[in-house]
Amino acid sequence: MKLVVSLLLLLQLPEQADSRCFCQVTGDLDDCTCDVETIDVFNNERLYDKLQALLESDYFRFYKVNLNKPCPFWTVNSHCGLRDCAVKPCSPNEVPQEIQSSSHNKYSAEANEQLEECEEAGRLGAVDVSLSDETREALLDWNKHDEEAQRFCVVDDEDSPDSQYVDLQLNPERYTSYKGAEAWHIWNSIYEENCFKPYTVKRPKSSKEVHLFYSWLQGQCVEKRSFYRLISGLHASINVHLSARYLLEDSWFQKRWGHNVSEFRQRFDSELTGGEGPKRLRNLYFLYLIELRALAKALPFFQRSSFRLYTGRPEQDQKHKELLLHVLQVTRSFPLHFNETSLFAGDEQEAAKLKEDVRLTFRNISRIMDCVGCFKCRLWGKVQTQGLGTALKILFSGQQIEALPSSSTRRPSFQLSRQEIVSLLNAFGRISTSIRELKNFRKLLAEEP
């Protein structure tokens, strides 16, 4: 009899192990027609390697950032004296001059020349083109206002004299020991003040609180619910990166970075997070869907003949544009894209107000990144929030993208700066890496005794 009981217990062990594999998120995602398994296969087998190869190119590896902007909301006591928080900026000769030239941010050299010639011809052929200085200034302000009205992020780093170029490949996102009260303050400000959550509803710390919190969240409109899930997904993705590139050994001889399963458990194990961890991972998949859809929608913008990944090396630039278009074509082939038309539908006036509320709230979150005390964390926080903001801009500019002029001599109403393009692809690269790393952590957890 004892032998039979022992055999039954042994047979039950695999099932118990599977149930404890908290990162084995499965099934359909809320507010979507997609499932986790489809995303895993698509990302890990079809997209990840191509995307990473693209991000290693000169156009995408150099990001312009101002890491010395003061926090606009509170006093930051320090800028993290930890060694691994440091960011090494590029010297001027390390960045291709063509990238540093702002005139190539949106158009190729030929397109700029054609545009100037056509504008000049239009001025000469007009009946009366005399404009006062005041009118010209007003027109510039209107154009700037129109572009700002589309943006979900503050993007003043690009034109700041205090900004420097950083090689993202040489300053990878990884664990820096930046934690404690300062790091908590950042995320608490984001969740408590910028996620449409009333102060009476607290973020969950136990299984009971998780149930109550998500009951409240389900009662919200799909737009506010989606906004929270995007922020939670971004937070989860960052935590996956920090767990996957953890400082495992620090000696006089070497530094060794790698997967820290214990750290991963602390952030995502259901038992250690009051049931919250698996929901965070599901929100990561939701974020992946949103950014994937934005890339697919942006394809017509990048297909224009006037658009080049301009670094001054024509053969490489063409090769990398072809790789970019291939990556975007792959994103379009995804079978279960998120349907953004479900957002901001209904009454037109109410939908417009809600969209503006979401836009301004996300802009506020992008400003909070200047309050991050660790420079490396601040750098990647800026890249990823700007990338997500650019994705949202694309998603809700569908009509303008579809109406892009075929002629390279006409200025399109929808535009993306180089800064937005670089952040968009690198941000999605981080999410794609997180999905890939979940596969690695599942394997490591399965190998544990």
MARMI-248272 format. One record per residue (C-alpha): x, y, z; residue in three letters. Coordinates in Angstrom, 3 decimals. Each point is the difference from the previous one (the first is absolute). Example, Ala and Ser with C-alpha at 12.3 -4.5 7.8 and 13.67 -1.06 7.14 Angstrom:
+----------+----------+----------+------+
|       xx |       yy |       zz | code |
+----------+----------+----------+------+
|   12.300 |   -4.500 |    7.800 |  ALA |
|    1.370 |    3.440 |   -0.660 |  SER |
+----------+----------+----------+------+
//
This chain:
+----------+----------+----------+------+
|       xx |       yy |       zz | code |
+----------+----------+----------+------+
|    0.000 |    0.000 |    0.000 |  MET |
|    2.842 |    2.366 |    0.896 |  LYS |
|    1.609 |   -0.742 |   -3.349 |  LEU |
|   -3.191 |    0.939 |   -1.848 |  VAL |
|   -0.294 |    3.293 |    1.912 |  VAL |
|    3.630 |    0.824 |   -0.754 |  SER |
|   -0.510 |   -0.668 |   -3.709 |  LEU |
|   -3.086 |    2.229 |   -0.042 |  LEU |
|    1.931 |    2.822 |    1.646 |  LEU |
|    2.789 |   -0.326 |   -2.554 |  LEU |
|   -2.493 |    0.119 |   -2.832 |  LEU |
|   -1.427 |    3.234 |    1.410 |  GLN |
|    3.363 |    1.791 |    0.190 |  LEU |
|    0.190 |    1.157 |   -3.660 |  PRO |
|   -3.452 |    1.560 |    0.260 |  GLU |
|    0.971 |    1.787 |    3.220 |  GLN |
|    3.240 |    1.198 |   -1.607 |  ALA |
|   -1.935 |    1.336 |   -2.975 |  ASP |
|   -2.370 |    1.882 |    2.281 |  SER |
|    2.973 |    1.548 |    1.797 |  ARG |
|    1.503 |    1.118 |   -3.320 |  CYS |
|   -1.524 |    3.431 |    0.429 |  PHE |
|    1.611 |    1.395 |   -3.156 |  CYS |
|   -1.751 |   -2.564 |   -2.203 |  GLN |
|   -2.697 |    2.496 |   -0.937 |  VAL |
|   -2.480 |   -1.536 |   -2.426 |  THR |
|   -3.269 |    0.638 |   -1.798 |  GLY |
|   -1.847 |    3.031 |   -1.322 |  ASP |
|    0.841 |    3.548 |    1.059 |  LEU |
|   -2.689 |    2.341 |    1.325 |  ASP |
|   -1.368 |    2.618 |   -2.420 |  ASP |
|    1.688 |   -1.857 |   -2.904 |  CYS |
|   -0.663 |   -2.795 |   -2.447 |  THR |
|    3.542 |   -1.296 |    0.458 |  CYS |
|    1.565 |   -2.676 |    2.185 |  ASP |
|    3.378 |   -0.250 |    1.696 |  VAL |
|    1.176 |   -3.074 |   -1.901 |  GLU |
|   -0.408 |    1.701 |   -3.385 |  THR |
|    2.139 |    2.933 |    1.165 |  ILE |
|    2.724 |   -2.278 |    1.380 |  ASP |
|    0.398 |   -1.916 |   -3.251 |  VAL |
|   -0.219 |    3.105 |   -2.189 |  PHE |
|    2.525 |    2.017 |    2.012 |  ASN |
|    2.524 |   -2.690 |    0.813 |  ASN |
|    0.032 |   -1.807 |   -3.331 |  GLU |
|   -0.788 |    2.641 |   -2.615 |  ARG |
|    0.795 |    3.496 |    1.235 |  LEU |
|    2.514 |    0.209 |    2.840 |  TYR |
|    3.268 |   -0.711 |   -1.859 |  ASP |
|   -0.813 |    2.310 |   -2.918 |  LYS |
|   -0.973 |    2.826 |    2.334 |  LEU |
|    3.164 |   -0.299 |    2.080 |  GLN |
|    2.151 |    0.097 |   -3.148 |  ALA |
|   -1.732 |    3.218 |   -1.072 |  LEU |
|    0.544 |    1.649 |    3.396 |  LEU |
|    3.754 |   -0.587 |   -0.261 |  GLU |
|    0.218 |    2.298 |   -3.050 |  SER |
|    1.372 |    3.540 |    0.381 |  ASP |
|   -3.351 |    1.670 |   -0.648 |  TYR |
|   -1.675 |   -1.726 |    2.939 |  PHE |
|    2.818 |   -0.314 |    2.504 |  ARG |
|    0.621 |    3.741 |    0.520 |  PHE |
|   -2.593 |    1.795 |    2.141 |  TYR |
|    0.114 |    3.674 |    0.949 |  LYS |
|   -0.885 |    0.667 |    3.626 |  VAL |
|    0.318 |    2.658 |    2.694 |  ASN |
|    0.752 |   -1.802 |    3.257 |  LEU |
|    0.496 |    3.219 |    1.965 |  ASN |
|   -3.523 |    1.422 |   -0.131 |  LYS |
|   -1.317 |    0.787 |    3.482 |  PRO |
|   -2.988 |   -1.902 |    1.310 |  CYS |
|   -3.071 |    2.247 |   -0.519 |  PRO |
|   -1.973 |   -1.480 |    2.913 |  PHE |
|    2.281 |   -0.476 |    3.016 |  TRP |
|    3.619 |    0.347 |    1.074 |  THR |
|    2.208 |   -2.931 |   -0.914 |  VAL |
|    2.650 |   -0.261 |    2.701 |  ASN |
|    2.578 |   -1.824 |   -2.060 |  SER |
|    0.663 |   -1.319 |   -3.465 |  HIS |
|    1.074 |   -3.443 |    1.176 |  CYS |
|    3.702 |   -0.350 |    0.735 |  GLY |
|   -0.135 |   -3.732 |   -0.747 |  LEU |
|    2.532 |   -1.015 |   -2.649 |  ARG |
|   -2.489 |   -1.949 |   -2.065 |  ASP |
|   -2.326 |    2.999 |   -0.204 |  CYS |
|    2.495 |    1.972 |   -2.085 |  ALA |
|   -0.651 |    0.718 |   -3.682 |  VAL |
|    2.871 |    0.559 |   -2.386 |  LYS |
|   -0.953 |    2.609 |   -2.623 |  PRO |
|    1.492 |   -0.063 |   -3.474 |  CYS |
|    2.787 |    2.301 |   -1.066 |  SER |
|   -0.908 |    2.096 |   -3.099 |  PRO |
|    2.160 |   -2.094 |   -2.332 |  ASN |
|   -1.738 |   -3.247 |    1.041 |  GLU |
|   -3.380 |    1.035 |   -1.428 |  VAL |
|   -0.355 |    0.264 |   -3.785 |  PRO |
|   -0.190 |    3.666 |   -0.947 |  GLN |
|   -3.070 |   -0.670 |   -2.121 |  GLU |
|   -1.876 |   -1.220 |    3.079 |  ILE |
|    0.958 |    3.124 |    1.912 |  GLN |
|   -1.340 |    2.206 |   -2.811 |  SER |
|   -3.627 |    0.773 |    0.892 |  SER |
|   -0.858 |    0.688 |   -3.649 |  SER |
|    0.006 |   -3.741 |   -0.640 |  HIS |
|   -2.341 |   -0.888 |    2.834 |  ASN |
|   -3.061 |   -0.321 |   -2.197 |  LYS |
|    1.033 |    0.161 |   -3.654 |  TYR |
|    2.827 |   -1.062 |   -2.215 |  SER |
|    2.364 |    2.627 |   -1.406 |  ALA |
|   -1.593 |   -0.270 |   -3.452 |  GLU |
|   -3.508 |    0.382 |    1.389 |  ALA |
|    1.027 |    3.078 |    1.983 |  ASN |
|    1.424 |    1.597 |   -3.131 |  GLU |
|   -3.112 |   -0.837 |   -2.026 |  GLN |
|   -2.227 |    1.303 |    2.739 |  LEU |
|    1.887 |    3.295 |    0.154 |  GLU |
|   -0.103 |    0.360 |   -3.811 |  GLU |
|   -3.734 |   -0.636 |   -0.135 |  CYS |
|   -0.697 |    2.388 |    2.853 |  GLU |
|    2.112 |    2.649 |   -1.721 |  GLU |
|   -1.858 |   -0.538 |   -3.307 |  ALA |
|   -3.293 |    0.296 |    1.818 |  GLY |
|    1.068 |    3.271 |    1.554 |  ARG |
|    1.130 |    1.446 |   -3.362 |  LEU |
|   -3.220 |   -1.043 |   -1.738 |  GLY |
|   -2.345 |    1.341 |    2.648 |  ALA |
|   -1.845 |    3.271 |   -0.361 |  VAL |
|    0.970 |    1.372 |    3.388 |  ASP |
|    2.290 |   -1.894 |    2.324 |  VAL |
|    1.138 |    2.835 |    2.220 |  SER |
|   -0.347 |   -0.996 |    3.647 |  LEU |
|    0.772 |    2.142 |    2.965 |  SER |
|    2.504 |   -1.291 |    2.545 |  ASP |
|   -2.857 |   -0.349 |    2.481 |  GLU |
|   -2.006 |   -2.156 |   -2.410 |  THR |
|    2.973 |   -2.224 |   -0.809 |  ARG |
|    0.634 |   -0.467 |    3.721 |  GLU |
|   -3.665 |   -0.829 |    0.561 |  ALA |
|    0.051 |   -2.602 |   -2.790 |  LEU |
|    3.058 |   -1.653 |    1.529 |  LEU |
|   -1.730 |   -0.039 |    3.384 |  ASP |
|   -3.123 |   -1.544 |   -1.540 |  TRP |
|    2.046 |   -2.713 |   -1.715 |  ASN |
|    1.853 |   -0.748 |    3.228 |  LYS |
|   -3.298 |   -0.082 |    1.892 |  HIS |
|   -1.485 |   -2.449 |   -2.548 |  ASP |
|    2.966 |   -2.362 |    0.420 |  GLU |
|   -0.095 |    0.274 |    3.804 |  GLU |
|   -3.728 |   -0.777 |   -0.007 |  ALA |
|    0.812 |   -3.441 |   -1.436 |  GLN |
|    2.728 |   -0.852 |    2.494 |  ARG |
|   -0.459 |   -2.043 |    3.150 |  PHE |
|    3.492 |    0.864 |    1.298 |  CYS |
|    2.152 |    3.014 |    0.799 |  VAL |
|    2.758 |   -0.044 |   -2.645 |  VAL |
|    2.072 |    3.082 |    0.776 |  ASP |
|    3.218 |   -2.028 |    0.469 |  ASP |
|    0.569 |   -0.048 |   -3.754 |  GLU |
|    0.553 |    3.758 |   -0.255 |  ASP |
|    1.531 |    0.602 |    3.426 |  SER |
|    3.583 |    1.358 |    0.010 |  PRO |
|    0.624 |   -2.181 |    3.073 |  ASP |
|   -0.865 |   -3.225 |   -1.821 |  SER |
|    2.629 |   -2.543 |   -0.998 |  GLN |
|   -0.022 |   -3.068 |   -2.199 |  TYR |
|    0.158 |   -3.353 |    1.770 |  VAL |
|    0.819 |   -3.354 |   -1.574 |  ASP |
|   -2.818 |   -2.243 |    1.255 |  LEU |
|    1.967 |   -3.122 |   -0.865 |  GLN |
|    2.847 |    1.061 |    2.309 |  LEU |
|   -2.342 |    1.090 |    2.818 |  ASN |
|   -2.329 |   -3.011 |    0.325 |  PRO |
|   -2.948 |   -0.098 |    2.336 |  GLU |
|    0.795 |   -2.227 |    2.976 |  ARG |
|   -0.095 |   -0.190 |    3.784 |  TYR |
|    1.772 |    2.975 |    1.607 |  THR |
|   -0.916 |   -0.393 |    3.724 |  SER |
|   -2.179 |    3.121 |   -0.328 |  TYR |
|   -2.886 |   -0.776 |    2.342 |  LYS |
|   -1.539 |    1.034 |    3.281 |  GLY |
|   -1.894 |    3.208 |    0.771 |  ALA |
|    1.010 |    1.902 |   -3.141 |  GLU |
|   -0.971 |   -2.746 |   -2.431 |  ALA |
|   -3.210 |   -0.614 |    1.953 |  TRP |
|   -0.828 |    3.715 |   -0.221 |  HIS |
|    0.203 |   -0.089 |   -3.805 |  ILE |
|   -2.365 |   -2.935 |   -0.488 |  TRP |
|   -2.310 |    1.121 |    2.792 |  ASN |
|   -0.397 |    3.395 |   -1.661 |  SER |
|   -0.763 |   -1.676 |   -3.326 |  ILE |
|   -2.560 |   -2.446 |    1.375 |  TYR |
|   -1.646 |    2.159 |    2.668 |  GLU |
|   -0.146 |    3.320 |   -1.842 |  GLU |
|    0.037 |   -0.838 |   -3.708 |  ASN |
|   -2.097 |   -3.137 |   -0.558 |  CYS |
|   -3.516 |    1.439 |    0.452 |  PHE |
|   -0.205 |   -1.804 |    3.341 |  LYS |
|   -1.868 |    1.558 |    2.936 |  PRO |
|    2.057 |    0.337 |    3.179 |  TYR |
|   -2.482 |   -2.213 |    1.846 |  THR |
|    0.993 |   -2.968 |   -2.197 |  VAL |
|    3.394 |   -1.315 |    1.062 |  LYS |
|    2.473 |   -2.012 |   -2.053 |  ARG |
|   -0.246 |   -3.668 |    1.045 |  PRO |
|    2.361 |   -1.474 |    2.599 |  LYS |
|   -1.894 |   -3.196 |    0.836 |  SER |
|   -2.198 |   -2.524 |   -1.773 |  SER |
|   -3.134 |    1.647 |    1.402 |  LYS |
|    1.130 |    3.452 |   -1.132 |  GLU |
|    0.807 |   -1.369 |   -3.466 |  VAL |
|   -3.607 |   -1.190 |   -0.367 |  HIS |
|   -1.421 |    3.332 |    1.181 |  LEU |
|    2.360 |    2.043 |   -2.155 |  PHE |
|   -0.728 |   -1.894 |   -3.181 |  TYR |
|   -3.723 |    0.127 |    0.708 |  SER |
|    0.341 |    3.789 |   -0.030 |  TRP |
|    2.169 |   -0.079 |   -3.109 |  LEU |
|   -2.499 |   -2.129 |   -1.934 |  GLN |
|   -2.647 |    2.594 |    0.768 |  GLY |
|    1.942 |    2.702 |   -1.833 |  GLN |
|   -0.440 |    0.896 |   -3.663 |  CYS |
|    2.197 |   -1.984 |   -2.370 |  VAL |
|    2.247 |    3.025 |   -0.664 |  GLU |
|    0.909 |    0.556 |    3.664 |  LYS |
|    0.302 |   -3.720 |    0.592 |  ARG |
|    2.340 |   -0.301 |   -2.983 |  SER |
|    2.065 |    2.971 |    1.188 |  PHE |
|    0.619 |   -1.663 |    3.361 |  TYR |
|    0.914 |   -3.265 |   -1.691 |  ARG |
|    2.521 |    1.768 |   -2.242 |  LEU |
|    1.752 |    1.572 |    2.984 |  ILE |
|   -0.064 |   -3.285 |    1.919 |  SER |
|    1.345 |   -1.799 |   -3.081 |  GLY |
|    2.832 |    2.510 |   -0.357 |  LEU |
|    0.862 |   -0.432 |    3.681 |  HIS |
|   -0.044 |   -3.778 |   -0.400 |  ALA |
|    2.227 |    0.136 |   -3.068 |  SER |
|    2.589 |    2.115 |    1.804 |  ILE |
|   -0.019 |   -2.445 |    2.927 |  ASN |
|    0.535 |   -2.930 |   -2.383 |  VAL |
|    3.044 |    1.777 |   -1.474 |  HIS |
|    1.466 |    0.701 |    3.432 |  LEU |
|   -0.468 |   -3.628 |    1.042 |  SER |
|    1.481 |   -1.326 |   -3.259 |  ALA |
|    3.076 |    2.255 |    0.106 |  ARG |
|    0.797 |   -0.138 |    3.697 |  TYR |
|    3.470 |    0.550 |    1.432 |  LEU |
|    0.832 |   -3.536 |    1.132 |  LEU |
|    3.723 |    0.516 |    0.634 |  GLU |
|    1.980 |    3.174 |    0.691 |  ASP |
|    3.694 |   -0.520 |    0.693 |  SER |
|    3.324 |    1.574 |   -0.844 |  TRP |
|    0.266 |   -2.371 |   -2.947 |  PHE |
|   -3.401 |    0.156 |   -1.613 |  GLN |
|   -3.646 |    0.960 |    0.063 |  LYS |
|   -2.442 |   -2.698 |   -0.957 |  ARG |
|   -3.593 |    0.780 |   -0.942 |  TRP |
|   -2.707 |   -2.598 |   -0.389 |  GLY |
|   -3.389 |   -1.374 |    1.009 |  HIS |
|   -0.965 |    0.308 |    3.657 |  ASN |
|   -2.913 |   -2.363 |    0.571 |  VAL |
|   -0.453 |    1.114 |    3.623 |  SER |
|   -0.356 |    3.636 |   -1.078 |  GLU |
|   -2.467 |   -1.056 |   -2.681 |  PHE |
|   -2.043 |   -1.877 |    2.613 |  ARG |
|   -0.082 |    3.031 |    2.289 |  GLN |
|   -1.554 |    2.074 |   -2.756 |  ARG |
|   -2.384 |   -2.506 |   -1.600 |  PHE |
|   -0.683 |   -3.044 |    2.184 |  ASP |
|   -3.714 |   -0.063 |    0.846 |  SER |
|    0.652 |   -0.981 |    3.617 |  GLU |
|    2.635 |    2.691 |    0.525 |  LEU |
|   -2.019 |    2.792 |   -1.657 |  THR |
|   -3.438 |   -0.640 |    1.493 |  GLY |
|   -1.241 |   -1.490 |   -3.253 |  GLY |
|    1.055 |    3.041 |   -2.017 |  GLU |
|    3.048 |   -1.401 |   -1.841 |  GLY |
|   -1.743 |   -2.014 |   -2.755 |  PRO |
|   -2.303 |    2.957 |   -0.730 |  LYS |
|    3.068 |    2.186 |   -0.520 |  ARG |
|    1.313 |   -2.495 |   -2.537 |  LEU |
|   -3.335 |   -0.051 |   -1.833 |  ARG |
|    0.185 |    3.806 |   -0.191 |  ASN |
|    3.459 |   -0.369 |   -1.560 |  LEU |
|   -1.582 |   -2.017 |   -2.813 |  TYR |
|   -2.689 |    2.668 |   -0.379 |  PHE |
|    2.699 |    2.674 |   -0.365 |  LEU |
|    1.691 |   -2.168 |   -2.649 |  TYR |
|   -3.228 |   -0.088 |   -2.013 |  LEU |
|   -0.422 |    3.774 |    0.133 |  ILE |
|    3.536 |    0.783 |   -1.168 |  GLU |
|   -0.118 |   -2.776 |   -2.607 |  LEU |
|   -3.181 |    1.491 |   -1.463 |  ARG |
|    1.572 |    3.463 |   -0.141 |  ALA |
|    2.993 |   -1.299 |   -1.962 |  LEU |
|   -2.292 |   -1.747 |   -2.470 |  ALA |
|   -2.045 |    3.173 |   -0.504 |  LYS |
|    3.114 |    2.129 |   -0.516 |  ALA |
|    1.187 |   -2.012 |   -3.018 |  LEU |
|   -1.300 |    2.490 |   -2.652 |  PRO |
|    1.997 |    2.804 |    1.650 |  PHE |
|    3.262 |   -1.935 |   -0.356 |  PHE |
|   -0.799 |   -1.324 |   -3.495 |  GLN |
|    0.193 |    3.479 |   -1.560 |  ARG |
|    2.911 |    0.392 |   -2.385 |  SER |
|    0.980 |    3.246 |    1.711 |  SER |
|    0.583 |   -1.721 |    3.324 |  PHE |
|    3.497 |   -1.282 |    0.701 |  ARG |
|    1.842 |   -1.225 |    3.066 |  LEU |
|    2.519 |    2.741 |   -0.689 |  TYR |
|    3.488 |   -0.565 |    1.478 |  THR |
|    2.126 |    1.077 |   -2.980 |  GLY |
|    0.784 |   -3.543 |   -1.150 |  ARG |
|   -2.341 |   -0.521 |   -2.990 |  PRO |
|    0.454 |   -3.766 |   -0.422 |  GLU |
|   -0.429 |   -0.766 |    3.701 |  GLN |
|   -2.867 |    2.472 |    0.287 |  ASP |
|   -1.870 |   -1.747 |   -2.819 |  GLN |
|    0.729 |   -3.427 |    1.465 |  LYS |
|   -1.292 |    1.059 |    3.406 |  HIS |
|   -3.108 |    1.617 |   -1.474 |  LYS |
|   -0.748 |   -3.292 |   -1.769 |  GLU |
|    0.447 |   -1.823 |    3.324 |  LEU |
|   -2.288 |    2.524 |    1.729 |  LEU |
|   -2.693 |   -0.485 |   -2.653 |  LEU |
|    0.367 |   -3.766 |    0.313 |  HIS |
|   -0.432 |    0.209 |    3.782 |  VAL |
|   -3.112 |    2.160 |   -0.438 |  LEU |
|   -1.396 |   -2.384 |   -2.621 |  GLN |
|    0.446 |   -2.822 |    2.511 |  VAL |
|   -1.909 |    2.008 |    2.618 |  THR |
|   -2.823 |    0.441 |   -2.521 |  ARG |
|   -0.197 |   -3.760 |   -0.475 |  SER |
|   -0.942 |   -0.545 |    3.665 |  PHE |
|   -3.403 |   -1.724 |   -0.106 |  PRO |
|   -1.670 |    1.464 |    3.103 |  LEU |
|    0.734 |    3.728 |    0.124 |  HIS |
|   -1.503 |    2.244 |    2.650 |  PHE |
|   -2.983 |    1.967 |   -1.316 |  ASN |
|    0.592 |    3.615 |    1.013 |  GLU |
|   -3.393 |    1.084 |   -1.407 |  THR |
|   -1.507 |   -1.392 |    3.209 |  SER |
|    1.621 |    2.910 |    1.841 |  LEU |
|   -1.417 |    3.543 |    0.100 |  PHE |
|   -3.194 |   -1.077 |   -1.736 |  ALA |
|   -3.528 |    1.104 |    0.850 |  GLY |
|   -0.971 |    3.633 |    0.484 |  ASP |
|    2.460 |    2.059 |   -2.042 |  GLU |
|    0.342 |    2.869 |    2.464 |  GLN |
|    0.448 |   -2.246 |    3.036 |  GLU |
|    2.451 |   -2.218 |   -1.903 |  ALA |
|    2.094 |    3.025 |   -1.017 |  ALA |
|    0.163 |    1.217 |    3.602 |  LYS |
|    0.955 |   -3.453 |    1.276 |  LEU |
|    2.728 |   -0.295 |   -2.622 |  LYS |
|    1.403 |    3.391 |    0.991 |  GLU |
|   -0.071 |   -1.012 |    3.688 |  ASP |
|    1.962 |   -3.161 |   -0.837 |  VAL |
|    2.481 |    1.945 |   -2.136 |  ARG |
|    0.696 |    2.602 |    2.688 |  LEU |
|    0.261 |   -2.638 |    2.719 |  THR |
|    2.564 |   -1.959 |   -1.993 |  PHE |
|    1.948 |    3.202 |   -0.703 |  ARG |
|    0.126 |    0.504 |    3.751 |  ASN |
|    1.454 |   -3.497 |    0.447 |  ILE |
|    2.678 |    0.802 |   -2.584 |  SER |
|    0.979 |    3.032 |    2.105 |  ARG |
|    0.293 |   -2.174 |    3.122 |  ILE |
|    2.913 |   -1.782 |   -1.709 |  MET |
|    2.109 |    3.095 |    0.762 |  ASP |
|   -0.469 |   -0.820 |    3.688 |  CYS |
|    1.741 |   -3.394 |   -0.232 |  VAL |
|    3.188 |    0.218 |    2.043 |  GLY |
|    1.979 |   -2.679 |   -1.842 |  CYS |
|    1.273 |    1.304 |   -3.349 |  PHE |
|   -0.149 |   -3.364 |   -1.769 |  LYS |
|   -3.517 |   -0.614 |    1.313 |  CYS |
|   -0.930 |    3.527 |   -1.083 |  ARG |
|    1.417 |   -0.592 |   -3.482 |  LEU |
|   -1.994 |   -3.190 |   -0.587 |  TRP |
|   -3.056 |    1.443 |    1.704 |  GLY |
|    0.064 |    2.861 |   -2.502 |  LYS |
|    0.551 |   -2.326 |   -2.961 |  VAL |
|   -2.855 |   -2.304 |    0.957 |  GLN |
|   -2.556 |    2.646 |    0.972 |  THR |
|    0.726 |    1.991 |   -3.149 |  GLN |
|   -0.233 |   -3.194 |   -2.035 |  GLY |
|   -3.389 |   -0.856 |    1.483 |  LEU |
|   -1.142 |    3.606 |   -0.441 |  GLY |
|    1.008 |   -0.162 |   -3.666 |  THR |
|   -1.908 |   -3.272 |   -0.375 |  ALA |
|   -3.137 |    1.656 |    1.397 |  LEU |
|    0.504 |    2.954 |   -2.339 |  LYS |
|    0.113 |   -2.407 |   -2.959 |  ILE |
|   -3.031 |   -1.989 |    1.129 |  LEU |
|   -2.172 |    3.074 |    0.164 |  PHE |
|    1.273 |    1.641 |   -3.188 |  SER |
|   -1.286 |   -2.711 |   -2.295 |  GLY |
|   -1.795 |    2.279 |   -2.447 |  GLN |
|    3.031 |    2.265 |   -0.374 |  GLN |
|    2.285 |   -2.982 |   -0.668 |  ILE |
|   -2.385 |   -1.360 |   -2.620 |  GLU |
|   -0.094 |    3.432 |   -1.664 |  ALA |
|    3.788 |    0.338 |   -0.264 |  LEU |
|    0.908 |    1.588 |   -3.354 |  PRO |
|    1.717 |   -2.220 |   -2.545 |  SER |
|    2.051 |    2.926 |   -1.281 |  SER |
|    3.230 |    0.741 |    1.855 |  SER |
|   -0.449 |    3.718 |   -0.669 |  THR |
|   -3.086 |    0.345 |    2.187 |  ARG |
|    0.464 |    0.404 |    3.729 |  ARG |
|   -2.056 |   -2.703 |    1.770 |  PRO |
|   -2.364 |    0.985 |    2.792 |  SER |
|    1.153 |   -3.024 |    2.020 |  PHE |
|    3.654 |    0.113 |    1.004 |  GLN |
|    2.436 |   -1.880 |    2.182 |  LEU |
|    3.315 |    1.456 |    1.044 |  SER |
|    3.102 |   -2.173 |    0.111 |  ARG |
|   -0.239 |    0.124 |    3.798 |  GLN |
|   -3.505 |   -1.439 |   -0.088 |  GLU |
|    0.998 |   -2.688 |   -2.514 |  ILE |
|    3.015 |   -1.114 |    2.036 |  VAL |
|   -1.984 |   -0.135 |    3.241 |  SER |
|   -2.924 |   -1.822 |   -1.667 |  LEU |
|    2.163 |   -2.871 |   -1.300 |  LEU |
|    2.212 |   -0.227 |    3.095 |  ASN |
|   -2.999 |    0.016 |    2.339 |  ALA |
|   -1.573 |   -2.850 |   -1.921 |  PHE |
|    3.391 |   -1.717 |    0.012 |  GLY |
|   -0.111 |    0.059 |    3.787 |  ARG |
|   -3.512 |   -1.500 |    0.101 |  ILE |
|    0.997 |   -2.643 |   -2.545 |  SER |
|    3.024 |   -0.846 |    2.155 |  THR |
|   -2.240 |   -0.361 |    3.060 |  SER |
|   -2.197 |   -2.548 |   -1.795 |  ILE |
|    3.130 |   -1.885 |   -1.042 |  ARG |
|    1.391 |    0.096 |    3.557 |  GLU |
|   -3.209 |   -1.483 |    1.413 |  LEU |
|    0.777 |   -3.100 |   -2.041 |  LYS |
|    3.483 |   -0.101 |    1.562 |  ASN |
|   -1.378 |    0.391 |    3.527 |  PHE |
|   -2.545 |   -2.771 |   -0.577 |  ARG |
|    2.861 |   -2.308 |   -0.950 |  LYS |
|    2.056 |    1.009 |    3.040 |  LEU |
|   -2.958 |   -0.503 |    2.332 |  LEU |
|   -0.717 |   -3.415 |   -1.507 |  ALA |
|    3.622 |   -1.032 |    0.679 |  GLU |
|   -0.170 |    0.936 |    3.673 |  GLU |
|    0.056 |   -2.984 |    2.418 |  PRO |
+----------+----------+----------+------+
//
